[in-house]
Amino acid sequence: MPTVKYEHETIRNLLSFHDIVYDPELWEKELSDIGCVVEEADEEGIEIEVFPDRSDLLSVETMTRAARAFLYSNITSPNLKVKTGTISMEIEPEISTIRPVILGAIVRNVNIGSTNEEKDQFIQSLMDHQEKLHLTLGRKRRLASIGVHDLSTLAPPFKVRAVDRNHRFIPLAMNTEMSIQEILDSHPKGMEYAHLLDGMESVPVIEDAVGRTLSFPPIINGNHTTVTETTTDFFIDVTGWDERACEASLLLVCLSLAERGGEIESINLTSANGEEMVTPNGKARTHVLPEPLLEKILGGKIESSVIHSALERMGGKLIETRTATDGPRKSNRWGEASVGEKIHIIEMPRWRFDILHPIDLVEEIATGIGYESLGEAHSSLALEGVPLTRANLTRRINESLSSQGIQQVQSLTLSNEISQFSNMRWRPQGEVTRIANPITIEHTILRQNILPSLLEILAENRHHELPQRIQECGEVVRDHHNAWRVSWACAETNAGFTAAKGIAQALTRDLGAREDISFIPLEDKEGPWIPGRGAKMLIGEIELGTFGEIDPEISEIYGLKVPIHAGEFDLRALAEAIPDPLI
């Protein structure tokens, strides 16, 4: 979760615009109820960890706005006041396949502070807010990227067009012109985000009326548009692939500047398909909340006046409560009102990206009321817990292996092909489930076997005393289907195949197997076993799994110099071969 530190003096100044006296103790005590956690407060400021879904709280300005309504009952409108502007921006048709969502806004007369220190703090706060929105709503600029510019350095109208990689301009923090390709190859921001333009011969740029490049989204702005301590009028561009994320990002930047006295002006856009539109749209979104859903979740009838007050604390507004006249005659779907049911018509700010479903409105109302004020209720239905069949089996397996002095561990289900197959001399069982966008080469697939994970654990602990005896009863994925397996691995001297066989026999005995048990030797290189010291275990014709002594060639891969015996069984085969006596 993003963590932000807000200076007491900045909060105090923002609240003073609304004749509110700042109380740090009140913030520290009560603020955590609206979607954040107060981590620390000191003489300089208050450090707040914001929940991932509350992107509207990521700047000191937007946090202060939310706190005004929630802590001080200072009503804030769910609408954002936007004046009609005259500046226009035209988008070339080719942009629709490169960066299809383009939005913009003008904000004038922003109070950025009176001292150099206040102005520096404002600029730093603006940059921090921009980057936090890039990280959260923008998904590291993939869905949305934001450009903030000094309007006084620009010559409207603006144009968004596609250029090749030889196009040149002076990027931010540089003094000389660079080509697009040079920026992507050598500029820090270019190298960081170049992957967003992979495979594109043409890239987007925003230019003003005299042909100066003011932005190369989603990478970097032009140097001449840099916000400075004299900037009071701003041009904001937002581009990306997700319309809702782009709109929320634009509105939140505008909102933060408006909280400092800025006046928001609209921009007239000519979209890539020739459609005329005006941005930003500051009007609140209208939502419908069925009364039965609210009463079911919160445990009773709630008066409209209470709902009205609760929503005002959360920055929203109850428009009306009425009877539904359209919709299904009867509905079993949550959030859908049937004809004749009472419904609440609610407005919430357009920048509240987290309001996706009527259940989110229930949460807003509950938060606005205060959970401690909702009363207590105990369930009128008593049901005894019944363990799953698999849970009963895994419990008995864990108890059996624990009684043999084998410690239970838990490892990741993420692995890689080298660990799962190449190192172990095993072949994939059906299709391998791969991670589409792996973060590291160590975690590229979902595991099919548990034993490699145990060997990695032993390798990490090879500096500790012997013996080391570990086991895991966990989940694997084979042929894109979940399955459960149990594996053990023991690093100890004076033990080998016989010890592994003893563990396998003790396990099946504890589960209830008494007869029809057989062992079949494995072929050389059939698994990680020493030739002649690996075997399959069967009950009747059902193969449970394999066990044996790990080949030193395999052990050396993990840096292990001690003898290791191990085994791995399939839980489904165990359940089929040995009926559970408790069922």
N, C-alpha and C positions, 0 to 999 in steps of 0.2 A: 504494500500500500504506500502511495506517495506521502512523504512527510514534509511539512512546510513549517517554517518558523516565521511568525508575524511579530513585528516590532510593536511594543506597547504604544509608542508615540504615533505611529502610522494609524493604528486602530483608533486612538483617541482623536486624531485629526479628522478621520473619515466620519466618526460618529458625531463630532461637533457640528458638521454640516446640517445635522438633523436635530440639534439641540439635545443630544443624548450624552450623559456623563458616563465615561467608560469605567467599568468595574471589573478589573482583572480576576478577582475572586469569583465573581458570578460566572465568567467565561470558563474558568477552570472547573467549576463545580457542575455547571448545567450544559455546557456546549456539546458534550459527548452524546447527547440524545438525538442530534440531528444528522448523524452520519459520519462521525469522526471520533477519534480518541485523543484526549489531551495527554500528551506524553510527558511534558515538562514545562514548568513556568519558572522564570527567573526575573531578575531586575530589568533585563533588556526586552524580553518578549515572551511569547507563549508558543511552544512547539506542538503542532497538531498533526496527527496521522489521519489522513482522509481515506474513507472507504473507497474502493475502486469504482463503485457505481455512482459516486457523487462528484463527478467532474465539475459541477457548478460551485465547488468549495475550494478550488485549487489556487485562488489568488486572494490576497488580503482584502481586496475590494469586494469580491463576490461573497467571501466568507462574512465580511462585516454586514453586507446587505441581508444575508440569511439570518445573522444574529440579531439584527435590528427587529425583525418580525418575531423571531422565536423567543428572544430573551427580554425584549423591551416593549413588546406589543406595538411596535411602530409599523403600521400597515404598509406593505410594499405591493405594488400592482403586479399581476402576472403578465402584463403587457409591457413591452419595451417601446418607449416613445421614439418614433423615427420621423424626422422631417423629410419632406419631399425635396430631393436634390436635383441638380441640373447636370452633373457629371455623368458621362456615359462610358461604356466599355463594350467593345465589339469582339466577338469570338469567331475565329476562322473555323470553317467546317471540319478541317482535318484534325482539330483538337479533340473532337468527339471520340476518337479512337486512341488518344494518347493520355489525356487527363480530362475526362468527360464532365466533371462537376467543377464549375467556376463560379465563385461568389465574391462580392466585394461590398465595402461600406466606407463612408467618410465619417470621421469624428472630429469636431472642431472645439476649440476653446477649452482644452483639458487643463485643469489645474495640476501642474506637475511638481509644485512646491515652490517655496520662496528662497530657500538657501541652496547652495551647491550640494550640500549633504543630502537634503531632501530630494533634489533632482536626480542625484546619482542613485539613491534608493529606489526612486520611481522607475528609472530605466532598468535597473537590475531586477526589480519585481516584475516588470513587463516581460523581460526576456525569460525569467523563470516560469512565469505563467504560460508563455508561448511553448516552451519546451515540455512542460508537464502536459499540456493539451496534445502536443505531438505524440507523447509517449502513451497516453491513455486513449482519448477519443481517436487520435490519428493512427494508432497502432504503429508507432515509429515512422510516421509520415506516409505509411502505405495507403491508408484510407483517407487521410486529410493532412494537409500541410498549410501553414499560416505564414504570411508575409506581412510585416508591419513597417510602414514607410513614413518618412517626413513629407507631408503633402506639399510643403512650401518649395521643395526641390523638384517637383514634378510639373509637367505641362499636360493637363487633361485635354482631350479625351484619351482613353487608354485602348489598347488593342492587344488581344491574346492571339498569338500566331505560332505556327510550327516552323522550326528552323532546323538546319542540319547541324552536325557536330563541329563544323568549322566556324560557326557564328561566334563573334568575339564581343566581350564587354569587360568592364572592370568589376570583379566580384567583391563582396564585402571583405574588409580587412586586407585588401590588396591595393597596390598603387599602379599596376600596369594591367593592360588588357590581357585576357586569356581566352583561348577558344573553349567551347563547351567540352571538348574531349580533354583538353589540358586540365580543366577544373575537375572533371571526373577522375582523372589520373593522379593529380598531385595536390589539389586543395583539400584540407582536412575534412570539410563537410562533403565535398564531392566524393572522396574515397569512402566515406562512411555510408552514403546513401546512393552510390552509383548503381547498386543492384536493382533499385526501383525502376531504372530505365533500361534494364537489360533487354536486348532484342529490338530496341526502338531505333530506327534510322533517324527519325525526326523527333525533336524534343520541344516542349512548350516554353515560350518566354512571354512576358508581359512588357509592352513598350508604351511610352507616352507619345504625344503628338509630334514631337521632334525626333522620334526614332531612338531614344535612349532606352536601354534595357534596364528596367527597374526590378525585375524578378525573373529567376529561372527556377520555377517550381518543379519538384519539391526539394530542390537542393539548396539554393542560396539567393539572396537579394543582390542588387547592384550596390556598389560602394557609395554612390552619391545620394542614396535615399536613407542613409543611416540616421536613426533617431538620436538626437543630441539633447543637451540641457536647454536648448532654445526651442525645441519642438513643442508646439501646442496643438497643431492640426495634423491628423493622421489619415493615411489611406491604408486600408486593410484588405488584403486579398486572401482567399482561401480556395484551394484547389484539391481535387482528389477523386476518389472512386465511389465513396459512400455519401449520398446526398444528405442523409440525416446527421452523420458525423460532421460533415463540412458545415452544415447550417448551425449546429450547436456550437462548434468551435468559433465561428464568426460572431454569433450572438454573445458568447461569453467574453470574448475580447472587447466587443463593443460595450457590454455591460460593465466590465471593470473600468473602462475609461469614462463611462457615463457616471459612475459612482464618484468620480473625481470632477464632476461638473461638466463633462463633455456633452456636446450636442450631436446626436447621431443623424446623419443624412443618408438618404438612399442613393443608389446608383442605378442608372438605366442600362440594363444589359441587353445586348442582341446576341442570343445564344447561337450555338453552332448550326442549328437547323433553321435559323432566321427568326425564331420566336422572340418577341419583345417581353421582357420581364423586369421587375423591380426588386432589388435586394438591398438590405435585409428585410425580412418579414418579422416584425416584432409582435404580432398578434398571438395571444395565448392559444394553446390547443384546448379543444373542448373534449371532455371525456364523459362517458356514461357509466355510473356505478349503480348496479342493482341493489336495492335495499336488502333483499334476502341474503345476499352475499356478505354485506357488511355486518348484518346481525348474526349470521352463522359464525363468522370468524371472531367477532368481538364479544359474542355471548349475550346479546340482548338488544333491545330497541334503543336507538340513540336519536335524540331530538335534532331536528334540522339546525336549531340555534347552536347546539354543541358542535355539530359538523362544521357549521359556518366559522365558528371561532377557531376550531382546530386547523382548518385549511388556511385561515389567515395567518396563523403562526408559521405555517410551512410555505408561505408565499403564494398560495393558491386562492381560489374563490369559489364558493358555492353559488351557482347562478339561480337554480330553482330545484324544487322537489315536486315531481308530478307523477302521474300514472302513465305507464308506457302504453301507447296506442298502436304501435307497429312492432313487428318482430314475430317470432314463433308463438303459437298458442301454448305450447309447453316445451320447456327446455331443461335438459339435465346438464348443460354445460356451464361450468363456472364462468361468471362474468357476462353471461348472456341473459337479458331480461325477457320474460314472457309478457305477452299482452295482458294488461290488468295489474301488473306488479308495479310497485313504487320504484322510481329511479331518481337518482341525484345527478343533476347536470353540473359538471365541475370544470372550471378552467384552471389549468396549470401552465407555468411558464414554458415557452417553446424550447428553452435551453435545457429543460430537465430531461436529459437523454435517458434517464433511468426509468421514466414512467412508460411502461410497455403494456400493462395489462391492468384491469380493474383491481386485481389483488394488490398492486402497488399503491393504488389510491387508499385502500384499506389500511395499509401500513402508514401512509402519510397521516391519515386521520387518527390512528392509534398513537402515533408519535406526537401529534399536535395536542391530543387530549392528555397524554402522559400515561405510560403503561401502569404506573402505580395507582392511577385514578380509575382504572377499568374494573377494579374489584377482583375477587378471587372466585374460582369455580373448580369443583372437583368432578372428575369423570363419573357419570352415572352407570357406565358400562365397565364391568370387571372381566378381563380375559386373562387366562393363564398363558404364559409363554410356552410355546412348544418348539423344541430345537429342530432345525432342519436335519434331514437324514445325513447330509454331508457333514454338518457340524458335529453330529454325534460320532461319526467315523473319525474325523480329524482329531477330536478330543481323545478318543481311545488310542489313536496312533501316537499322539504326542505324549500321552501317559506311558505307553509302552517304551518309547525311545528314551524318555526321561528316566524311567526306572533302570535303564541300562547305562546311565551316566552320560547321556548325550544331550547337550544343551540346545535349546530351541533358539533359532535366529530368524530374522526376516530380512529379505533383500529385495532389490528393485526388480520389477517385471521387465524393465527396459534392458536391452543387451545389444549385442552386435553379432554379425555372422562369423567373425573370426573366433570369438569366444564360444559361441554356441556349436559351431560345426567344425571348422578347420582345426582348432586346438584339441577338440574332443574326438575327432575321427568319427563323428556321427553325421548322418545325412538328414536333411530337412524332412519332416513328416508332413506331407501335403504342402500347401502354399504357406509362405512366410509372410507374416503381417509386418509391413514396413512402416516407419514413421515418415510422413510426407515431408515434414520440414524439421529434421533433427537439429538440435542445438549443438550436439557434440558427436564426434565419430564413435564415441563409446556407446551411444544410445541411439541406434538406427533401426532396431526391430524390437518386437515383443518376443520374449524368450519362449522357447519350446521345451527347454529342460532347466532343472534347478541346479544340478550338480556344478556347472561352471561357476555359478554365483557363490557356491560354498567354497570352491577352490580359491576364488578371489578373496574371500573373507580370510581363509587360512593364510594366504599370501600376505595380506595386510597385517596379520598378527604373528608372523613367523619369528619375531624377536621375543615373543612371550614363551613361558615354560610349556613343556609337553607333559602329559598328553593334551591335545585339543580335539574335542569330539563335538561336532555340531550337526544339527539337522534342521530342515525346513519342510513344512507342509504348506504348499502355496499354489498359486495360480499360474498357469502357462496358457499360451495361445497357439493352437495347432490348426492349420487349414482355416484360419480366421474364426475358429470357435474356441471358447474358453474351456479349459480343462484343469483338473487338479492333480498334482503329483507330490510325492514325498521323497526326499533325498537325504542321505546322511554322508558325512565324510569325517574320517578320524585320522589325525596325524599323531602317530605314536610309534615308538620303537618296539621291537619284538612282537609285532602283530602283522597279519597279512590276510590272505584269502580266507583262512579258517575263521578269523575274527569277523570278517564281512559276512560269511555264511552264517555264523552264529547269530549276528544281529538280525539277518533276514528271517531265520527260523524262529527266533524269539518273538519277532514282530507278528508273524503270521500265527504263531501259537497263542499269543495274547489276544488276537482278534477272533480266535475260535477255530482255526484250521487244525485238523488232527491227522488227516490221511490224504492219500492221493497226491502227495507233493513230490515233484521231480525236478531235477536240475539237468540242464543241457549245456555242455561246454560251448563257448563262443569261438568263432574263427579268429585267427590272428588279425590284428588291426581292426576288429569289429568293436569299436568303442575305445575308451581310454585305458583299457586294461592291459596288464602284462600278458603276453601270449601264454596260454595255458592256465591263467589265473583269473579268468572271467567266466561267468556263467549266467544263463537265463534261469529264472525260477518260475515254475508252473504249478498250478493246482488244477488237476484234471487236464483239460486242453486250453485252459485260460492262462496266457502269459502275463505274469505280474510285473516283470521288469528285469533288470540286470544288476549284478553286483560283482565285486572283485577287488583286485589290488591294482592301484593306479600305476601305469607305466612310468618309470623315471623320466622318459623323454617328455611326457606330459607334465610331470611335476616341475621339471626344469624351466618350462615355459613360464611358470608362475614363480620361479625363484625358490622353490621348495626342495630341500635336500633330505627330508625325512620320509620314511615309508608312509604311504597313505592307503587305506582301504575305504571303500565307499559303495554306495548302491543307490538306485533310483527306481521307484515303483509307481504304477498308475493307480490312482484312487478308484477309478471306475472299475478297473479289473479286480481290485481287492474287494470292492463292494459286491461285485457279481460272483466272485469265487467263494467268498466267506459271508454267508447270511448273518446279518446283525442279530444277535440273540435278544437285544432289547426292543426290537420292533415286533 
